[in-house]
């Protein structure tokens, strides 16, 4: 697949192009819950306001969004039907969970990531001294929306905001009659709440990863060759890594994988393609992505927390263009491993350096492997 300049421009969503909606949810009028910015970057996410701007609606198998909160502002308790990954980009966040936020509490600092399970009420407060910016990955093209804590729903109704059966906000003027219950999403009954799994802090934090815990390793076949000393550190599911000792913090299927990648100064990945759509969320450092070959070659220079959509089949190369490490998150559709497809000649070049893939698809010294069995 050849990426055109116009297509690359459409898929490179710079942070300055993110468009916030400050009344995306029914909790917008609750004390301490405003101003709150909601961003739908790739896919509509779970916004309850039809006016929400979505930068790129093309299905990827997951949604990318973000929230911007001033210190002290809260995103109230709600649950999702698919996994939700929080990426603490800027500021500090205090995370709480349980139908009343009573089951546990944890702090996310810059660079921390956590995978929140489905069917668990969660909320968070910007608890640092600077404005907080939190990016999210939600599983599925259609996330199914969200369910609010019954307490949040009741308090929102007192402010005149209701949720219709279509999961969209109904704003009732002061003094007007509320909509009939038959037209509204019901509150989750106490009997259903009682059946929800309770998560301990230790169980939930096993699904988190701090910067110091990232298990960066040379994890793809091209790293056997000079100039390709980039590394991967898995977080959710089985992504590109071909290192036999890699284990993601969250291994059960979520419908997508997430890996941190690090590219040292002067290094780059070899060009490769994937069979699944992917999204690169740039964190820090001088990172560029090259596409195509020859006269059709294109380059995207990424800024902090830019989002870049990588369509299935296109050839891409991650390049460090500066003098410090570059870090980014790579999100790829699907639960199975997604081995990168390099040019055929690369396997022969790696073999000359005694590096190959074993029968399980993992990196190994060729000289230590038995010869192939006769047909």
ZAMARGU-4260 file (C-alpha; in steps of 0.2 Angstrom, whole numbers, plus 5000, padded with zeros to 4 digits):
<rodrens>
0) 5000/5000/5000 | 5007/5017/4995 | 5002/5031/5007 | 4999/5048/4998 | 5003/5065/5005
5) 4984/5069/5007 | 4981/5052/5016 | 4996/5055/5028 | 4990/5073/5032 | 4973/5065/5036
10) 4980/5052/5047 | 4993/5063/5056 | 4982/5071/5070 | 4993/5084/5079 | 4989/5088/5097
15) 4984/5106/5091 | 4971/5098/5080 | 4962/5089/5095 | 4945/5097/5097 | 4937/5097/5115
20) 4919/5096/5120 | 4916/5102/5137 | 4898/5095/5139 | 4901/5078/5132 | 4893/5069/5147
25) 4879/5071/5160 | 4890/5075/5175 | 4895/5092/5167 | 4885/5102/5180 | 4890/5092/5195
30) 4901/5102/5208 | 4919/5099/5204 | 4916/5092/5187 | 4919/5107/5176 | 4928/5113/5166
35) 4932/5096/5158 | 4938/5093/5140 | 4933/5077/5131 | 4942/5073/5115 | 4937/5059/5102
40) 4953/5057/5091 | 4951/5041/5082 | 4933/5034/5083 | 4919/5042/5093 | 4923/5034/5109
45) 4909/5036/5122 | 4904/5054/5120 | 4885/5057/5124 | 4885/5074/5114 | 4881/5072/5096
50) 4891/5088/5093 | 4907/5080/5098 | 4921/5082/5085 | 4929/5066/5080 | 4946/5069/5071
55) 4946/5052/5062 | 4931/5041/5061 | 4939/5026/5052 | 4937/5010/5061 | 4953/5003/5069
60) 4946/4990/5081 | 4948/5002/5095 | 4946/5020/5100 | 4958/5034/5105 | 4952/5048/5115
65) 4958/5060/5129 | 4953/5071/5143 | 4959/5088/5149 | 4956/5093/5167 | 4962/5107/5178
70) 4968/5103/5195 | 4954/5097/5207 | 4942/5093/5192 | 4934/5075/5193 | 4928/5063/5180
75) 4914/5054/5189 | 4911/5036/5192 | 4906/5026/5176 | 4909/5009/5168 | 4913/5003/5151
80) 4909/4986/5142 | 4927/4985/5134 | 4944/4987/5142 | 4950/5005/5144 | 4968/5010/5145
85) 4973/5026/5154 | 4989/5035/5148 | 4994/5049/5160 | 5002/5061/5148 | 5003/5077/5159
90) 4999/5080/5177 | 4994/5068/5191 | 4978/5059/5193 | 4970/5050/5207 | 4960/5035/5201
95) 4946/5027/5212 | 4934/5013/5208 | 4918/5005/5215 | 4900/5010/5213 | 4904/5024/5226
100) 4922/5025/5223 | 4925/5015/5239 | 4934/5000/5233 | 4951/5007/5230 | 4962/5022/5226
105) 4978/5024/5216 | 4989/5038/5209 | 4994/5039/5191 | 5009/5050/5187 | 5016/5056/5170
110) 5021/5041/5160 | 5010/5028/5169 | 4998/5017/5160 | 4984/5006/5167 | 4972/4994/5159
115) 4955/4996/5167 | 4944/4980/5166 | 4926/4981/5159 | 4911/4981/5170 | 4920/4991/5184
120) 4915/5008/5190 | 4930/5020/5189 | 4933/5039/5190 | 4947/5050/5192 | 4952/5067/5198
125) 4966/5079/5191 | 4976/5079/5208 | 4992/5088/5202 | 4998/5106/5202 | 4997/5107/5183
130) 4983/5104/5171 | 4980/5086/5168 | 4980/5077/5151 | 4975/5059/5150 | 4974/5049/5134
135) 4963/5033/5133 | 4962/5018/5122 | 4945/5009/5122 | 4942/4992/5114 | 4930/4989/5099
140) 4924/5000/5085 | 4908/5001/5094 | 4911/5003/5113 | 4893/5001/5118 | 4893/5017/5127
145) 4895/5019/5146 | 4884/5016/5162 | 4885/5029/5175 | 4885/5025/5194 | 4867/5027/5199
150) 4872/5040/5211 | 4879/5051/5197 | 4864/5048/5187 | 4852/5054/5201 | 4863/5069/5204
155) 4864/5074/5186 | 4845/5073/5184 | 4844/5085/5198 | 4853/5097/5187 | 4841/5094/5172
160) 4852/5082/5163 | 4845/5065/5158 | 4851/5051/5147 | 4839/5045/5133 | 4837/5027/5127
165) 4849/5032/5113 | 4863/5037/5126 | 4862/5055/5121 | 4860/5069/5134 | 4843/5077/5136
170) 4844/5094/5144 | 4827/5099/5152 | 4825/5117/5156 | 4822/5122/5174 | 4804/5120/5179
175) 4800/5109/5165 | 4793/5091/5167 | 4806/5078/5166 | 4805/5065/5152 | 4795/5049/5155
180) 4805/5035/5162 | 4801/5025/5147 | 4812/5036/5136 | 4827/5036/5148 | 4841/5024/5151
185) 4837/5015/5167 | 4848/5016/5183 | 4858/5000/5186 | 4848/4991/5199 | 4856/4987/5216
190) 4855/4969/5213 | 4865/4971/5197 | 4878/4982/5206 | 4880/4968/5219 | 4885/4956/5206
195) 4900/4966/5199 | 4917/4960/5203 | 4926/4969/5217 | 4944/4973/5213 | 4958/4975/5226
200) 4971/4988/5224 | 4985/4974/5221 | 4974/4966/5208 | 4971/4982/5198 | 4989/4988/5200
205) 4995/4972/5192 | 4987/4979/5176 | 4998/4995/5177 | 5015/4999/5171 | 5026/5013/5177
210) 5041/5020/5166 | 5054/5011/5177 | 5044/4994/5174 | 5045/4995/5155 | 5054/4979/5149
215) 5063/4986/5134 | 5072/4973/5123 | 5078/4972/5106 | 5063/4962/5100 | 5062/4961/5081
220) 5073/4952/5068 | 5080/4969/5061 | 5088/4973/5077 | 5102/4960/5073 | 5108/4973/5059
225) 5118/4989/5062 | 5107/5005/5064 | 5092/4996/5070 | 5094/4996/5089 | 5076/5000/5093
230) 5066/4991/5107 | 5049/4986/5112 | 5041/4984/5129 | 5024/4975/5129 | 5010/4981/5140
235) 4993/4974/5134 | 4992/4958/5123 | 5004/4951/5110 | 5010/4964/5098 | 5025/4965/5087
240) 5038/4958/5099 | 5048/4942/5094 | 5057/4941/5110 | 5054/4924/5119 | 5055/4932/5136
245) 5043/4946/5134 | 5027/4945/5144 | 5013/4959/5144 | 5006/4965/5160 | 4989/4961/5153
250) 4989/4945/5143 | 4970/4941/5142 | 4962/4946/5126 | 4956/4964/5125 | 4954/4965/5106
255) 4970/4976/5104 | 4989/4976/5109 | 4999/4990/5116 | 5018/4991/5117 | 5030/5005/5122
260) 5043/5008/5109 | 5060/5016/5111 | 5071/5022/5097 | 5089/5028/5103 | 5098/5043/5094
265) 5104/5038/5077 | 5094/5022/5076 | 5078/5017/5066 | 5068/5002/5063 | 5070/4993/5046
270) 5055/4997/5035 | 5041/4984/5039 | 5022/4982/5036 | 5008/4975/5047 | 4992/4965/5042
275) 4982/4975/5055 | 4978/4994/5057 | 4988/5002/5071 | 4990/5019/5079 | 5006/5027/5085
280) 5004/5039/5100 | 5020/5049/5102 | 5026/5052/5120 | 5043/5061/5119 | 5059/5063/5110
285) 5063/5067/5091 | 5053/5053/5082 | 5048/5053/5064 | 5039/5039/5053 | 5045/5036/5035
290) 5032/5029/5023 | 5034/5021/5005 | 5051/5019/4996 | 5059/5029/4982 | 5051/5045/4974
295) 5035/5041/4984 | 5044/5042/5001 | 5035/5053/5014 | 5040/5057/5032 | 5029/5062/5047
300) 5038/5072/5061 | 5029/5069/5077 | 5026/5081/5091 | 5022/5076/5109 | 5006/5067/5111
305) 5002/5067/5092 | 4992/5053/5085 | 4997/5044/5069 | 4985/5031/5061 | 4995/5017/5052
310) 4984/5008/5039 | 4986/4989/5037 | 4998/4985/5023 | 5008/5001/5022 | 5027/5001/5024
315) 5033/5011/5039 | 5050/5015/5048 | 5052/5023/5065 | 5067/5035/5065 | 5075/5045/5079
320) 5080/5061/5071 | 5089/5069/5086 | 5100/5066/5101 | 5089/5059/5115 | 5078/5043/5116
325) 5061/5044/5108 | 5047/5035/5116 | 5029/5031/5109 | 5015/5019/5112 | 5010/5007/5097
330) 4992/5001/5098 | 4987/4987/5085 | 4971/4978/5082 | 4969/4960/5087 | 4974/4948/5101
335) 4986/4937/5091 | 5004/4941/5089 | 5007/4953/5074 | 5024/4949/5067 | 5032/4963/5057
340) 5034/4959/5039 | 5051/4965/5033 | 5058/4964/5016 | 5064/4946/5011 | 5082/4951/5010
345) 5082/4956/5028 | 5080/4938/5034 | 5096/4933/5024 | 5105/4948/5031 | 5101/4943/5049
350) 5105/4925/5046 | 5122/4930/5041 | 5124/4937/5058 | 5118/4921/5066 | 5100/4928/5070
355) 5084/4920/5064 | 5067/4916/5070 | 5063/4899/5078 | 5048/4888/5075 | 5038/4898/5087
360) 5042/4914/5079 | 5055/4920/5092 | 5072/4927/5090 | 5086/4914/5091 | 5104/4910/5086
365) 5103/4901/5070 | 5119/4891/5074 | 5110/4883/5089 | 5095/4877/5080 | 5093/4859/5073
370) 5091/4859/5054 | 5074/4858/5046 | 5065/4842/5045 | 5065/4834/5028 | 5048/4835/5019
</rodrens>
